[in-house]
């Protein structure tokens, strides 16, 4: 183009460019969550948000009859820094608990990479999931007073907020008067301190301290078990120990298992090894027995049945 001359876009071309820009924008912002096909699992939509259906995947005990049964249940939330992740992270845990007579549920929720959302929406979805299960407990054959929540990393944060943090609900929830507080928490290297020196503070400043479980401990909170590696680069051991001390101070059951030398995410079998996976699974079972969700002893055969060992997984560390 000659200097000083201005290129004038023809009207039809400008219209086409605008249409293309709108199409590209809608494509990049479109929610990408889709329904998963998980063998033996039953899927239900618990809410629609950001233009997407969000599913719960139910792993039910063999012969479960909702018309007659009133079983304990747990809903798991996947990790991924509030940015991504998949509900299948806790599929093994859910399958095992189903063999123990409990209903294991894997939840999907909105994340930044798919719905361009903040941690605030992650928390709102977690509360919606717990509320949906409790509101539909009779239809699902679930005991509404034995409903636990669990998760890992950011999913551990989502689960913990349902137990410790009041408010932060989705105003569009269909059952706003139903409690979203679970009766127990199972947390794997959870992001539960979002203070100035904790994880993700810059992303939750607008809602801090309300959104930080460690800053909202009270005597009406649910019993909690926490698994953490001593070499976790995101969650310091001191954070876990203070959390337990604060729980003890208000008289709420708190169990902390530290795994020497293990890094963030060690409880995942593919990362931390089969022995670590089975050990955390067994300790989770013990905690659920102690809190009245299960009875009897852990089912060793069922644990091995859901195991998917990999030869390159890290060896077990001493808990």
Secondary structure, DSSP 8 states (H G I E B T S, - for coil): --TT------HHHHHHHHHHHHHHHHHHHS--------TT-EEEEEEEETTEEEEEEEE--TT--TTT--EEEEEEE--STTT---GGGGHHHHHHHHHTT-EEEEE----HHHH---HHHHHHHHHHHHHHHHHTHHHHTEEEEEEEEEEETHHHHHHHHHHH------TT-TTTTS----SEEEEES-----STTSTTHHHHGGGTTTT-GGG---TTS-EEEEEEETT-SSS-HHHHHHHHHHHHHTT--EEEEEETT--TTTTSHHHH-HHHHHHHHHHHHHHHHHTTS--S---HHHHHHH----TTS------
